[in-house]
C-alpha cells in the first residue's frame, strides 16, 4: 500500500530539548515541506514526550503551541503505547484511513534515553535517527547519527560509529536562539537608559527552581543594588513558567520563610536558601514597558525586577550580565555573548532531580530525602563542569559558583 502521509515522530522530553531542539527542527521541516509533499500526500509531525525527571509538567502544553506540530503524546500516553500498543486517537486519526500501515515515516531522537526512541520506532515500524551533542547509545539501531559538529563526530567515530552513518548538521540550539535574539530596542521598551547596567535573572523552569532559586536570586539582586544603585534587573520567563507561577510563589512567602531561614535581613544560612519575595504588580505606565513586561517585582530594599513572559532571547541578548542555573540556558547565553555567572547551590540537594534509582529512592518516606542529599552531593562532586560552554572547552570560560551558598557569594 502506498503511503498517503509522511510522518516525523520527534522524541524529546526536557524543557531545553522541547524549545531548544524540537522547535527549530519543526520549523525547518515545515519550511522544506514543499519538497516532501509531492511524494506523499502530507507531512505529519508528532512530538512524543517520554517520562523525564527534569520535566516541568508543562512540556505537552508548550510542544502543542509550536507552529507546525500536529499532535503531542504525553508521558502517560507514551507508556500506554509502549506497554499496550495503544495509540492516542488524535494521533491515529492523522493517518489516512486511521491505519498505521498507511504511514511512512521516521523517528527522530532529540533527547532523553535513546531506548525510548528505539521502542517507538519498533512499534511503528519506522527507522530511527538520532541527534547528538556528545555521544550515543545503541548506535547500531539508528540508521543515521546527526552530529552537532566535527568535535561530536570525532567522539562518535571513537565510539565505533561508522563514518558513513554520521552527518554533521550543526547546533540546533543556535538555530533556535538565532530566530529570536535581537536586543535592539529592549532597554528602551523597558524605560532603561542604554548605559544603565541590566542584569538578567534566570532561575530555571522547574517548579522547585521557581520556589527556591527565584527568591534567592531576588536576594542577590538586593545585594547588587547596594553596590550599584542604578542597576536594573530583568527576569525573562521560560515558556514553561507563567506570571501566575511567579505570583503564587510570592503570595505564599510567609509559609516559606521559616523553611528557607533567610529573608531580606540576610541571615547566615546553614540549610536552605536565603529568600526575598517582594510585591508583584503591573508596570507603572501602559506604554512600551507594559507591552514587554507584564509584571514587576519590588523587594523591601527597593530592587526592581521586570518579569517578561515573551521575547526571552532578545531580553537575554540585551543584558549586560546574566545569573543562571546549569542547563541549556548556559549555551544560549554563550552564543548571545552575554557575560554569565552560573550558580549551583547545594543548600537543598534533595530538590535537585536525578536520573536513575536515586530519584525514586528520594521519594521514599523518612529515609529517601537524606539518602538523596548524599547522592546529589557525591554526584556533583564528580562533575568537573556544569555550564555547557565549560564542558565543551574543558576549561572555565563561564564562572561557576558551587556549594552551600549565601546570596553574598
N, C-alpha and C positions, 0 to 999 in steps of 0.2 A: 504494500500500500504506500503510495506516495505521500510524504509528509505535507500536510497543509499549513503547518506552522513551525517556525523555528523557535526553540526555547533556550534561553540562557538562565540557568539557575545559579544565582550568586549566593555563596555561603559566607557569612560574616556574623560576628556576634558582639564584640565590644564597641563602645561608643566611637573610638578612633577609627575602627575599621568601617563602620557604617558611614560616617561622614567623610572620613579621610580617603578611603579607598573605594567603597561601593558607589558613592555619589559620582566621582569623575568617570568611573567605568560605565555607569548607566548613561551619563551624558554623552560619552564617546560612542557608545553603541547606538544610541538614538540618532546621533549626527551622521553615522555611516549606515543607517537603516536602508537607505535607497539602494545600496549595493547588495543587501541581503534579501529584500522583499521580492525581486524578480524571480529568484529561485524558489522561494517559499511564499506562502500566502501572507504571512505576517510574522513579525518578531515579538515574542512574548518574553518579558523579563520578570523573574520571580526572585525575591530575596528570602533566603531561609536563615533563621536565627536559632542556632543550637543553644543549649544552656551554657552560661558563662558566669564564673564567679565575679567578673569585673563589670557585669552589665548593670545598667541603671534601672531597668524596668520599663524604660521609655523607648527602647530600640525599635519596637514594632511601629510605634506611632511616628517616629522620625523617619524610618525607612519608607513608610507608606506615603510620606509627604514629598519624597524625592520625585521630581518630574520624570515620567517615563517608566516608573515601576508599576507593573500590572497587578501584582499580588505580593503579600508578605506572609510567610509562615512563621508563627510564633514558636517559642521553645517547647511549649506543651504540645502543640500540633506536630512539631518535628518528632518528638518522642513517640507520639501515637503512630505516626507514619512509619518510623523505623521498627517499632515493636509489632504493629498490627497491619501495616501496609495501607493505612487509611489516609487518602489524600484529601485535604480540605476541599469542600465543594467549590469554593470560589476559584481554586486552582484548577480543579478538574474541568470546570466549565470553560476555561481558557483554551482547552484543546478541542479541536474540531470534532464534533460528534461525541464529545465528552469521553473520549477514549485515549489512553496514554499512547496506544500504538500509532496514532496519527501524528505524534510529535517526533521531531528530530531535534536534538539539542546537545548542549554541553553543560557540565557542572564546573563553575569557576570558583576555586577556593581562594578566598580573600582574608582568611583569618580564623583563628581558633584551632582546635585539634584537627589535623588532616584526616583523621579517621571518619569524622562526620561527613566530609565531602565524598569520601570513597563509599560510604554506606549509601548515601543518597544516589550516587552515580550507579551503583549496582542495582538498587531498587528501581530506578528509572530506565536502566539500560543505556545510559548516556556515557560517553567518555568524560574524563575529568582532566582539567588543567589547574595549575596552582601558581599563584603569585607569591614570590618570596623576597623578603628584605634581609634575610640572613641565611637560613638553612631550610631543610625539608625532611619530613619523614615519609616512609612508604613511597619513595620516589619512583619505583618501578611501576606502580599502579597509575601514575599520571602520564598522560601521553605527551605533555609538554610542561616545562617549568619556565615561568615568566620571571626573569630576574630583574631586580631593581637597577643594577648597574654592573660594571665589569668586576667590581670587588666581590659582589654576591655570586656572580657567575663563576669566579675563580674558586670560591668556597664550595660551590655545588660540584664542580669538577673534582675537587679534592675528596668529596664525599662519594665519588664514583658515578655521578650523573653524567651520561654520555654528552659530548659536546653538541651533537645534533638535536638533543632534546631541549637544550637551553636556548632561550631567546631573551635578549635584553630589551626591555620595554620602557624603562625609565621609572622615575619615582612618582607613584600615584598621588601621594600626599601633596607633593609640589603642584601637581595639576589642580588639585582641589583648592589650595591656597591661592594659586595664581588667579583663579576666577574671581576672587573677592578681596584681594589685599591692597586696595588703593587707599592710601592715607590722606589723599587730597581733601582738604576742607573739613576734616573731622574735628580738629580743635576749634575751628571757627563755629561749627554747628553746636558745639558744647559751650560756647562762650568763653573759651580758654585762649589766652594770648599765645602766639606761636613760640615765644621764648620762655613760656611757663613750663616747668618740668611736669610731665604727666606719667604717672606710674600705673601700670596695668596689673590688676589683681586677678589671678586665675586659680581659684581654689580647687577646681575639678568639677566633675559632673555627677559623681555618685552621691547618694543620699548622705552617707557618712561624711563625705568631704564638705558638703554644704552645711551640715550640722556642726562640725568641729573645726574644719580648716578655715571656712569663711570668717567666723568670728575671730579666729586667731589672726588672720590677715588684716582684719579691721583694727586689731590692737597694734599690729605693725605699722599700719597707716598713721595711727595717732602718734607713735614714737617718731616716725619720719617727719611728721608735721611739726614736731617740736624744733627740729633742727633746720628744716626748710619750710618756712611758713607758707610760701606761695605754691607749694606742691599740690597738684590736683590728682585725684585717683579715679580710675575707671574700672568697671568690672563687666566686661563683655561676657554674656552668659553663653554657655554651651547650649546647643539645640535641645539637650536633654534636661535642661534646668529652666524652670519658668520663674517669672517675677513672683508668682504666688508661693513657690517653694521658698524663695528668699524671705518673703513676708512671714511665712509660717515659722521659720527659724527665729526670726526677730521677735515675733509675738510670744514665743514660748521661752523667752530669755530667762525669766525668773525661775523656771523649773530647771534650767540648765546651768546656772551659775554655780550652784553648790557642787555639781558633779565635776565641772571643769576647774573649780577652785582658782579662777582667775578673775579678771574684770578690769575696768578702767583704772583701778588703783595700781595695777602692775605687780601684784603679789608674786613672790617666788613660787614656782610650781614644781612639785616633785612628781605628780601624776596628773594626767590630763593636760589640756592646753589652755593658755590664757585666752580670755574671751572678752570681746566688746560687741555689743549688739546694736545699739543706736536706734534711731527712728527712721522709718521708711515713709517717704511722702513723694508726691508728684513734683516735678521741676517747678521752679518759681514762676517761670513765664511759659507761654504757649507758642513760642517761636520755634526755630530750628532745634534748640536744645531739647524741647519736649518731644520733637519728632524723632530724635535719635535715642534719647534716654527716657525710658518710661517711668523711672523712679530714681530717687536719690536717697542714700543712707547718710544720716548725720549722726556722728557719735558725740558723747558727752564732751570730749575735748575739742570738738569742732572740726574733726576730719570729715570731709565730704566725698562720697563715693557715688559716681554716676553708674546706675545699673542699666546696662544696654543689652536688650534681647536680640538685636539684629546687627548686621554689618560687623560681625565679630572680627573677621580678619582685617578689615580696614581700621578698626579701632586698635587692634594689636599693632598694626604697622605704624600707626601714628604715635605710639607710645615711646617714651624716652627710656623706659626701663620696665621690665616685667618681673613679677614674682609668681612662681607657679609650682605645682606639684609634678612629679615624674609622669611621663606619658607622651602621647603623640604631640601634645602641645609644645614640647621642648624642640621637636624637629620643625614644627610650623614657625615658631619664633626664630629659630636659627635661619630658616630660609628667608624670613622677612627682615633679618638683620637687626633684630631688637636685642639689646643687651639684657641678659636674663640671669636671675638667681633662682636655682631650683632648691626647694626646701623639702626635706624628708624627715618630718617629725616622728619620733618613735614614742611619743608620750602615751599614745593609745594604740599599741600594736595589735590588740585584739580586734580593732576596727579595720585593719588592713586585709583585703581579700587575698586568699592564696589559691593556687591550683592544687589539685590532688587531695589526699586523705586528710591533711591537717585542716583544711577548710571545713570538712564535715565534723572532725573531732572538736573544732572550736565551737560548734553549736550544741555540744553535749552540756547538760546542766551541771553546775558546780565545778567540774574538772576541766571543761572544754576551754574556757577563756584563759586560765593560767597556762595551759599547755600551748595554746596558740600564741600567747605572748612570747614564750620561749622560742617557739618555732620561727616566728617572724624575725625576731632579733638575730637569731643564728643565720637565717636565710639572707638577710640584708648584710650581715657581716661578711658573707662570702661574695657579695656583689661589688665589683670594683667601681662601676659607674652606673648611674641611674638615668642620666639625661642622654637622649638619643645621640646628639652631636658628639658627646664624650665617648659613647660606646663605639661609634663609627670610627673615630680617630684614635681610639685607645689612649687618650690623654684628656686632661681637663681643659676644655675650651669654655664651657659654661660652669660657673661656680656652683658647687653643691654643698648645702649645709645639712648635716645629718645628726641624728641623736635625739636625746630628750631635750627639747628646745624651749627657750623663752622667746618672747617677741623681740627682745633686745639683741638676741643672737643674730 
